[in-house]
Amino acid sequence: MPQLNPNPWFLILYLTWLTYSLIIQPKISMHLPENNPTKITKPTDTNPWPWPWH
C-alpha cells in the first residue's frame, strides 16, 4: 500500500507549503484591505429602556 509510505508524501506536503508560504500568501495579502479607521467617532449616548413593569 503506497499510502503508508510517508517518504514521497512528506516531500509533496513540504514543497506545497513552502510554495504557499513564500509565493502565494504574500500575493494574496497584498490585495486584502487593512481595516484602519479614518476618524474616531464619539460613542452614542444610550438611554435605558423604559420597562413598563418597573
CHARMM-style PDB file with segment names, atoms N, HN, CA, C and O in Angstrom:
ATOM      1  N   MET     1       0.844  -1.186   0.000  1.00  0.00      PROA
ATOM      2  CA  MET     1       0.000   0.000   0.000  1.00  0.00      PROA
ATOM      3  C   MET     1       0.888   1.248   0.000  1.00  0.00      PROA
ATOM      4  O   MET     1       1.573   1.507   0.990  1.00  0.00      PROA
ATOM      5  N   PRO     2       0.892   2.004  -1.058  1.00  0.00      PROA
ATOM      6  CA  PRO     2       1.806   3.145  -1.140  1.00  0.00      PROA
ATOM      7  C   PRO     2       1.405   4.312  -0.237  1.00  0.00      PROA
ATOM      8  O   PRO     2       2.233   5.182   0.031  1.00  0.00      PROA
ATOM      9  N   GLN     3       0.168   4.353   0.236  1.00  0.00      PROA
ATOM     10  HN  GLN     3      -0.505   3.646   0.019  1.00  0.00      PROA
ATOM     11  CA  GLN     3      -0.254   5.449   1.104  1.00  0.00      PROA
ATOM     12  C   GLN     3       0.457   5.419   2.450  1.00  0.00      PROA
ATOM     13  O   GLN     3       0.565   6.450   3.114  1.00  0.00      PROA
ATOM     14  N   LEU     4       0.940   4.261   2.858  1.00  0.00      PROA
ATOM     15  HN  LEU     4       0.852   3.423   2.319  1.00  0.00      PROA
ATOM     16  CA  LEU     4       1.587   4.154   4.153  1.00  0.00      PROA
ATOM     17  C   LEU     4       3.056   4.571   4.121  1.00  0.00      PROA
ATOM     18  O   LEU     4       3.690   4.707   5.167  1.00  0.00      PROA
ATOM     19  N   ASN     5       3.576   4.767   2.958  1.00  0.00      PROA
ATOM     20  HN  ASN     5       3.061   4.656   2.108  1.00  0.00      PROA
ATOM     21  CA  ASN     5       4.960   5.193   2.831  1.00  0.00      PROA
ATOM     22  C   ASN     5       4.995   6.730   2.875  1.00  0.00      PROA
ATOM     23  O   ASN     5       4.551   7.372   1.924  1.00  0.00      PROA
ATOM     24  N   PRO     6       5.511   7.332   3.954  1.00  0.00      PROA
ATOM     25  CA  PRO     6       5.457   8.796   4.054  1.00  0.00      PROA
ATOM     26  C   PRO     6       6.545   9.510   3.255  1.00  0.00      PROA
ATOM     27  O   PRO     6       6.549  10.738   3.159  1.00  0.00      PROA
ATOM     28  N   ASN     7       7.434   8.761   2.702  1.00  0.00      PROA
ATOM     29  HN  ASN     7       7.431   7.764   2.779  1.00  0.00      PROA
ATOM     30  CA  ASN     7       8.568   9.390   2.030  1.00  0.00      PROA
ATOM     31  C   ASN     7       8.160  10.319   0.885  1.00  0.00      PROA
ATOM     32  O   ASN     7       8.564  11.481   0.920  1.00  0.00      PROA
ATOM     33  N   PRO     8       7.396   9.905  -0.122  1.00  0.00      PROA
ATOM     34  CA  PRO     8       7.074  10.878  -1.187  1.00  0.00      PROA
ATOM     35  C   PRO     8       6.035  11.909  -0.753  1.00  0.00      PROA
ATOM     36  O   PRO     8       6.053  13.038  -1.242  1.00  0.00      PROA
ATOM     37  N   TRP     9       5.135  11.545   0.152  1.00  0.00      PROA
ATOM     38  HN  TRP     9       5.120  10.628   0.550  1.00  0.00      PROA
ATOM     39  CA  TRP     9       4.065  12.469   0.531  1.00  0.00      PROA
ATOM     40  C   TRP     9       4.571  13.593   1.420  1.00  0.00      PROA
ATOM     41  O   TRP     9       4.046  14.706   1.377  1.00  0.00      PROA
ATOM     42  N   PHE    10       5.567  13.313   2.208  1.00  0.00      PROA
ATOM     43  HN  PHE    10       5.993  12.409   2.243  1.00  0.00      PROA
ATOM     44  CA  PHE    10       6.117  14.379   3.039  1.00  0.00      PROA
ATOM     45  C   PHE    10       6.795  15.438   2.167  1.00  0.00      PROA
ATOM     46  O   PHE    10       6.666  16.632   2.437  1.00  0.00      PROA
ATOM     47  N   LEU    11       7.501  15.020   1.146  1.00  0.00      PROA
ATOM     48  HN  LEU    11       7.605  14.050   0.927  1.00  0.00      PROA
ATOM     49  CA  LEU    11       8.144  15.969   0.242  1.00  0.00      PROA
ATOM     50  C   LEU    11       7.099  16.804  -0.504  1.00  0.00      PROA
ATOM     51  O   LEU    11       7.285  18.007  -0.686  1.00  0.00      PROA
ATOM     52  N   ILE    12       6.023  16.186  -0.928  1.00  0.00      PROA
ATOM     53  HN  ILE    12       5.871  15.209  -0.780  1.00  0.00      PROA
ATOM     54  CA  ILE    12       4.950  16.915  -1.611  1.00  0.00      PROA
ATOM     55  C   ILE    12       4.314  17.922  -0.663  1.00  0.00      PROA
ATOM     56  O   ILE    12       4.073  19.069  -1.042  1.00  0.00      PROA
ATOM     57  N   LEU    13       4.045  17.503   0.553  1.00  0.00      PROA
ATOM     58  HN  LEU    13       4.240  16.572   0.860  1.00  0.00      PROA
ATOM     59  CA  LEU    13       3.466  18.412   1.531  1.00  0.00      PROA
ATOM     60  C   LEU    13       4.401  19.576   1.824  1.00  0.00      PROA
ATOM     61  O   LEU    13       3.968  20.727   1.881  1.00  0.00      PROA
ATOM     62  N   TYR    14       5.657  19.282   2.005  1.00  0.00      PROA
ATOM     63  HN  TYR    14       6.008  18.347   1.958  1.00  0.00      PROA
ATOM     64  CA  TYR    14       6.640  20.311   2.314  1.00  0.00      PROA
ATOM     65  C   TYR    14       6.786  21.305   1.163  1.00  0.00      PROA
ATOM     66  O   TYR    14       6.820  22.512   1.401  1.00  0.00      PROA
ATOM     67  N   LEU    15       6.872  20.836  -0.051  1.00  0.00      PROA
ATOM     68  HN  LEU    15       6.844  19.856  -0.245  1.00  0.00      PROA
ATOM     69  CA  LEU    15       7.013  21.733  -1.196  1.00  0.00      PROA
ATOM     70  C   LEU    15       5.751  22.563  -1.427  1.00  0.00      PROA
ATOM     71  O   LEU    15       5.832  23.731  -1.806  1.00  0.00      PROA
ATOM     72  N   THR    16       4.604  21.966  -1.203  1.00  0.00      PROA
ATOM     73  HN  THR    16       4.538  21.016  -0.896  1.00  0.00      PROA
ATOM     74  CA  THR    16       3.354  22.707  -1.351  1.00  0.00      PROA
ATOM     75  C   THR    16       3.253  23.807  -0.308  1.00  0.00      PROA
ATOM     76  O   THR    16       2.882  24.934  -0.633  1.00  0.00      PROA
ATOM     77  N   TRP    17       3.575  23.500   0.926  1.00  0.00      PROA
ATOM     78  HN  TRP    17       3.877  22.584   1.191  1.00  0.00      PROA
ATOM     79  CA  TRP    17       3.514  24.501   1.992  1.00  0.00      PROA
ATOM     80  C   TRP    17       4.550  25.603   1.781  1.00  0.00      PROA
ATOM     81  O   TRP    17       4.271  26.772   2.046  1.00  0.00      PROA
ATOM     82  N   LEU    18       5.712  25.250   1.319  1.00  0.00      PROA
ATOM     83  HN  LEU    18       5.939  24.300   1.104  1.00  0.00      PROA
ATOM     84  CA  LEU    18       6.751  26.231   1.032  1.00  0.00      PROA
ATOM     85  C   LEU    18       6.322  27.154  -0.107  1.00  0.00      PROA
ATOM     86  O   LEU    18       6.540  28.364  -0.043  1.00  0.00      PROA
ATOM     87  N   THR    19       5.723  26.594  -1.131  1.00  0.00      PROA
ATOM     88  HN  THR    19       5.546  25.611  -1.183  1.00  0.00      PROA
ATOM     89  CA  THR    19       5.219  27.401  -2.244  1.00  0.00      PROA
ATOM     90  C   THR    19       4.132  28.348  -1.772  1.00  0.00      PROA
ATOM     91  O   THR    19       4.127  29.524  -2.137  1.00  0.00      PROA
ATOM     92  N   TYR    20       3.226  27.850  -0.976  1.00  0.00      PROA
ATOM     93  HN  TYR    20       3.231  26.895  -0.680  1.00  0.00      PROA
ATOM     94  CA  TYR    20       2.157  28.703  -0.460  1.00  0.00      PROA
ATOM     95  C   TYR    20       2.716  29.819   0.416  1.00  0.00      PROA
ATOM     96  O   TYR    20       2.310  30.973   0.281  1.00  0.00      PROA
ATOM     97  N   SER    21       3.630  29.491   1.299  1.00  0.00      PROA
ATOM     98  HN  SER    21       3.960  28.553   1.409  1.00  0.00      PROA
ATOM     99  CA  SER    21       4.141  30.470   2.255  1.00  0.00      PROA
ATOM    100  C   SER    21       4.985  31.554   1.594  1.00  0.00      PROA
ATOM    101  O   SER    21       4.918  32.718   1.989  1.00  0.00      PROA
ATOM    102  N   LEU    22       5.760  31.189   0.612  1.00  0.00      PROA
ATOM    103  HN  LEU    22       5.814  30.244   0.291  1.00  0.00      PROA
ATOM    104  CA  LEU    22       6.695  32.151   0.031  1.00  0.00      PROA
ATOM    105  C   LEU    22       6.169  32.869  -1.202  1.00  0.00      PROA
ATOM    106  O   LEU    22       6.609  33.980  -1.497  1.00  0.00      PROA
ATOM    107  N   ILE    23       5.250  32.267  -1.919  1.00  0.00      PROA
ATOM    108  HN  ILE    23       4.892  31.364  -1.679  1.00  0.00      PROA
ATOM    109  CA  ILE    23       4.815  32.859  -3.186  1.00  0.00      PROA
ATOM    110  C   ILE    23       3.355  33.292  -3.153  1.00  0.00      PROA
ATOM    111  O   ILE    23       3.044  34.442  -3.464  1.00  0.00      PROA
ATOM    112  N   ILE    24       2.471  32.400  -2.785  1.00  0.00      PROA
ATOM    113  HN  ILE    24       2.723  31.466  -2.532  1.00  0.00      PROA
ATOM    114  CA  ILE    24       1.047  32.675  -2.919  1.00  0.00      PROA
ATOM    115  C   ILE    24       0.538  33.586  -1.799  1.00  0.00      PROA
ATOM    116  O   ILE    24      -0.211  34.525  -2.066  1.00  0.00      PROA
ATOM    117  N   GLN    25       0.926  33.327  -0.576  1.00  0.00      PROA
ATOM    118  HN  GLN    25       1.535  32.563  -0.359  1.00  0.00      PROA
ATOM    119  CA  GLN    25       0.410  34.090   0.560  1.00  0.00      PROA
ATOM    120  C   GLN    25       0.758  35.576   0.483  1.00  0.00      PROA
ATOM    121  O   GLN    25      -0.130  36.388   0.744  1.00  0.00      PROA
ATOM    122  N   PRO    26       1.975  35.995   0.147  1.00  0.00      PROA
ATOM    123  CA  PRO    26       2.230  37.440   0.033  1.00  0.00      PROA
ATOM    124  C   PRO    26       1.420  38.109  -1.077  1.00  0.00      PROA
ATOM    125  O   PRO    26       1.026  39.267  -0.934  1.00  0.00      PROA
ATOM    126  N   LYS    27       1.168  37.411  -2.168  1.00  0.00      PROA
ATOM    127  HN  LYS    27       1.488  36.471  -2.285  1.00  0.00      PROA
ATOM    128  CA  LYS    27       0.366  37.989  -3.241  1.00  0.00      PROA
ATOM    129  C   LYS    27      -1.080  38.172  -2.803  1.00  0.00      PROA
ATOM    130  O   LYS    27      -1.721  39.158  -3.167  1.00  0.00      PROA
ATOM    131  N   ILE    28      -1.592  37.229  -2.027  1.00  0.00      PROA
ATOM    132  HN  ILE    28      -1.070  36.428  -1.731  1.00  0.00      PROA
ATOM    133  CA  ILE    28      -2.972  37.340  -1.546  1.00  0.00      PROA
ATOM    134  C   ILE    28      -3.087  38.459  -0.522  1.00  0.00      PROA
ATOM    135  O   ILE    28      -4.044  39.232  -0.559  1.00  0.00      PROA
ATOM    136  N   SER    29      -2.133  38.555   0.385  1.00  0.00      PROA
ATOM    137  HN  SER    29      -1.356  37.927   0.415  1.00  0.00      PROA
ATOM    138  CA  SER    29      -2.238  39.562   1.437  1.00  0.00      PROA
ATOM    139  C   SER    29      -2.020  40.977   0.908  1.00  0.00      PROA
ATOM    140  O   SER    29      -2.382  41.937   1.588  1.00  0.00      PROA
ATOM    141  N   MET    30      -1.449  41.137  -0.269  1.00  0.00      PROA
ATOM    142  HN  MET    30      -1.155  40.357  -0.822  1.00  0.00      PROA
ATOM    143  CA  MET    30      -1.337  42.469  -0.857  1.00  0.00      PROA
ATOM    144  C   MET    30      -2.707  43.010  -1.248  1.00  0.00      PROA
ATOM    145  O   MET    30      -2.903  44.226  -1.267  1.00  0.00      PROA
ATOM    146  N   HSD    31      -3.650  42.141  -1.557  1.00  0.00      PROA
ATOM    147  HN  HSD    31      -3.491  41.154  -1.541  1.00  0.00      PROA
ATOM    148  CA  HSD    31      -4.958  42.564  -2.021  1.00  0.00      PROA
ATOM    149  C   HSD    31      -5.983  42.705  -0.908  1.00  0.00      PROA
ATOM    150  O   HSD    31      -7.087  43.194  -1.146  1.00  0.00      PROA
ATOM    151  N   LEU    32      -5.641  42.290   0.293  1.00  0.00      PROA
ATOM    152  HN  LEU    32      -4.743  41.893   0.486  1.00  0.00      PROA
ATOM    153  CA  LEU    32      -6.585  42.412   1.397  1.00  0.00      PROA
ATOM    154  C   LEU    32      -6.483  43.806   1.996  1.00  0.00      PROA
ATOM    155  O   LEU    32      -5.390  44.236   2.364  1.00  0.00      PROA
ATOM    156  N   PRO    33      -7.593  44.517   2.103  1.00  0.00      PROA
ATOM    157  CA  PRO    33      -7.528  45.869   2.663  1.00  0.00      PROA
ATOM    158  C   PRO    33      -7.305  45.823   4.166  1.00  0.00      PROA
ATOM    159  O   PRO    33      -7.786  44.927   4.859  1.00  0.00      PROA
ATOM    160  N   GLU    34      -6.581  46.788   4.638  1.00  0.00      PROA
ATOM    161  HN  GLU    34      -6.190  47.516   4.075  1.00  0.00      PROA
ATOM    162  CA  GLU    34      -6.393  46.901   6.081  1.00  0.00      PROA
ATOM    163  C   GLU    34      -7.585  47.646   6.659  1.00  0.00      PROA
ATOM    164  O   GLU    34      -8.179  48.500   6.000  1.00  0.00      PROA
ATOM    165  N   ASN    35      -7.916  47.324   7.858  1.00  0.00      PROA
ATOM    166  HN  ASN    35      -7.433  46.630   8.393  1.00  0.00      PROA
ATOM    167  CA  ASN    35      -9.078  47.928   8.487  1.00  0.00      PROA
ATOM    168  C   ASN    35      -8.630  49.067   9.399  1.00  0.00      PROA
ATOM    169  O   ASN    35      -8.734  48.969  10.622  1.00  0.00      PROA
ATOM    170  N   ASN    36      -8.136  50.140   8.804  1.00  0.00      PROA
ATOM    171  HN  ASN    36      -8.051  50.220   7.811  1.00  0.00      PROA
ATOM    172  CA  ASN    36      -7.720  51.301   9.568  1.00  0.00      PROA
ATOM    173  C   ASN    36      -8.878  52.284   9.671  1.00  0.00      PROA
ATOM    174  O   ASN    36      -9.441  52.669   8.646  1.00  0.00      PROA
ATOM    175  N   PRO    37      -9.243  52.693  10.859  1.00  0.00      PROA
ATOM    176  CA  PRO    37     -10.330  53.669  10.970  1.00  0.00      PROA
ATOM    177  C   PRO    37      -9.871  55.033  10.460  1.00  0.00      PROA
ATOM    178  O   PRO    37      -8.737  55.449  10.698  1.00  0.00      PROA
ATOM    179  N   THR    38     -10.753  55.711   9.769  1.00  0.00      PROA
ATOM    180  HN  THR    38     -11.675  55.374   9.576  1.00  0.00      PROA
ATOM    181  CA  THR    38     -10.384  57.001   9.207  1.00  0.00      PROA
ATOM    182  C   THR    38     -10.575  58.128  10.220  1.00  0.00      PROA
ATOM    183  O   THR    38      -9.838  59.114  10.188  1.00  0.00      PROA
ATOM    184  N   LYS    39     -11.549  57.998  11.111  1.00  0.00      PROA
ATOM    185  HN  LYS    39     -12.147  57.197  11.137  1.00  0.00      PROA
ATOM    186  CA  LYS    39     -11.737  59.006  12.143  1.00  0.00      PROA
ATOM    187  C   LYS    39     -12.270  58.338  13.402  1.00  0.00      PROA
ATOM    188  O   LYS    39     -12.868  57.263  13.353  1.00  0.00      PROA
ATOM    189  N   ILE    40     -12.047  58.983  14.500  1.00  0.00      PROA
ATOM    190  HN  ILE    40     -11.561  59.857  14.540  1.00  0.00      PROA
ATOM    191  CA  ILE    40     -12.511  58.458  15.784  1.00  0.00      PROA
ATOM    192  C   ILE    40     -13.865  59.093  16.070  1.00  0.00      PROA
ATOM    193  O   ILE    40     -13.990  60.315  16.141  1.00  0.00      PROA
ATOM    194  N   THR    41     -14.858  58.259  16.231  1.00  0.00      PROA
ATOM    195  HN  THR    41     -14.756  57.265  16.173  1.00  0.00      PROA
ATOM    196  CA  THR    41     -16.196  58.767  16.489  1.00  0.00      PROA
ATOM    197  C   THR    41     -16.520  58.659  17.969  1.00  0.00      PROA
ATOM    198  O   THR    41     -16.066  57.750  18.663  1.00  0.00      PROA
ATOM    199  N   LYS    42     -17.310  59.606  18.429  1.00  0.00      PROA
ATOM    200  HN  LYS    42     -17.679  60.345  17.865  1.00  0.00      PROA
ATOM    201  CA  LYS    42     -17.739  59.600  19.818  1.00  0.00      PROA
ATOM    202  C   LYS    42     -18.844  58.557  19.986  1.00  0.00      PROA
ATOM    203  O   LYS    42     -19.748  58.485  19.153  1.00  0.00      PROA
ATOM    204  N   PRO    43     -18.791  57.758  21.036  1.00  0.00      PROA
ATOM    205  CA  PRO    43     -19.859  56.768  21.214  1.00  0.00      PROA
ATOM    206  C   PRO    43     -21.207  57.467  21.434  1.00  0.00      PROA
ATOM    207  O   PRO    43     -21.288  58.519  22.067  1.00  0.00      PROA
ATOM    208  N   THR    44     -22.214  56.874  20.915  1.00  0.00      PROA
ATOM    209  HN  THR    44     -22.149  56.018  20.401  1.00  0.00      PROA
ATOM    210  CA  THR    44     -23.546  57.460  21.049  1.00  0.00      PROA
ATOM    211  C   THR    44     -24.049  57.317  22.475  1.00  0.00      PROA
ATOM    212  O   THR    44     -23.759  56.338  23.162  1.00  0.00      PROA
ATOM    213  N   ASP    45     -24.793  58.293  22.892  1.00  0.00      PROA
ATOM    214  HN  ASP    45     -25.029  59.089  22.334  1.00  0.00      PROA
ATOM    215  CA  ASP    45     -25.348  58.279  24.235  1.00  0.00      PROA
ATOM    216  C   ASP    45     -26.605  57.413  24.231  1.00  0.00      PROA
ATOM    217  O   ASP    45     -27.555  57.691  23.501  1.00  0.00      PROA
ATOM    218  N   THR    46     -26.604  56.388  25.031  1.00  0.00      PROA
ATOM    219  HN  THR    46     -25.831  56.162  25.624  1.00  0.00      PROA
ATOM    220  CA  THR    46     -27.754  55.489  25.076  1.00  0.00      PROA
ATOM    221  C   THR    46     -28.530  55.714  26.373  1.00  0.00      PROA
ATOM    222  O   THR    46     -27.951  55.919  27.440  1.00  0.00      PROA
ATOM    223  N   ASN    47     -29.818  55.672  26.250  1.00  0.00      PROA
ATOM    224  HN  ASN    47     -30.288  55.506  25.383  1.00  0.00      PROA
ATOM    225  CA  ASN    47     -30.702  55.809  27.405  1.00  0.00      PROA
ATOM    226  C   ASN    47     -31.246  54.443  27.778  1.00  0.00      PROA
ATOM    227  O   ASN    47     -31.448  53.604  26.900  1.00  0.00      PROA
ATOM    228  N   PRO    48     -31.484  54.205  29.038  1.00  0.00      PROA
ATOM    229  CA  PRO    48     -32.060  52.902  29.419  1.00  0.00      PROA
ATOM    230  C   PRO    48     -33.476  52.749  28.881  1.00  0.00      PROA
ATOM    231  O   PRO    48     -34.221  53.716  28.727  1.00  0.00      PROA
ATOM    232  N   TRP    49     -33.806  51.531  28.610  1.00  0.00      PROA
ATOM    233  HN  TRP    49     -33.201  50.745  28.735  1.00  0.00      PROA
ATOM    234  CA  TRP    49     -35.135  51.235  28.082  1.00  0.00      PROA
ATOM    235  C   TRP    49     -36.174  51.385  29.202  1.00  0.00      PROA
ATOM    236  O   TRP    49     -35.974  50.861  30.298  1.00  0.00      PROA
ATOM    237  N   PRO    50     -37.275  52.088  28.940  1.00  0.00      PROA
ATOM    238  CA  PRO    50     -38.298  52.236  29.976  1.00  0.00      PROA
ATOM    239  C   PRO    50     -39.197  51.007  30.060  1.00  0.00      PROA
ATOM    240  O   PRO    50     -40.191  50.906  29.340  1.00  0.00      PROA
ATOM    241  N   TRP    51     -38.851  50.096  30.923  1.00  0.00      PROA
ATOM    242  HN  TRP    51     -38.043  50.179  31.507  1.00  0.00      PROA
ATOM    243  CA  TRP    51     -39.647  48.888  31.041  1.00  0.00      PROA
ATOM    244  C   TRP    51     -40.944  49.203  31.799  1.00  0.00      PROA
ATOM    245  O   TRP    51     -40.909  49.898  32.815  1.00  0.00      PROA
ATOM    246  N   PRO    52     -42.070  48.705  31.320  1.00  0.00      PROA
ATOM    247  CA  PRO    52     -43.358  49.074  31.950  1.00  0.00      PROA
ATOM    248  C   PRO    52     -43.559  48.468  33.333  1.00  0.00      PROA
ATOM    249  O   PRO    52     -44.363  48.998  34.100  1.00  0.00      PROA
ATOM    250  N   TRP    53     -42.881  47.399  33.688  1.00  0.00      PROA
ATOM    251  HN  TRP    53     -42.229  46.969  33.065  1.00  0.00      PROA
ATOM    252  CA  TRP    53     -43.144  46.784  34.975  1.00  0.00      PROA
ATOM    253  C   TRP    53     -42.268  47.341  36.078  1.00  0.00      PROA
ATOM    254  O   TRP    53     -42.351  46.857  37.207  1.00  0.00      PROA
ATOM    255  N   HSD    54     -41.435  48.329  35.813  1.00  0.00      PROA
ATOM    256  HN  HSD    54     -41.368  48.722  34.896  1.00  0.00      PROA
ATOM    257  CA  HSD    54     -40.611  48.925  36.872  1.00  0.00      PROA
ATOM    258  C   HSD    54     -41.301  50.093  37.487  1.00  0.00      PROA
ATOM    259  OT1 HSD    54     -40.758  50.721  38.396  1.00  0.00      PROA
TER     260      HSD     54
END
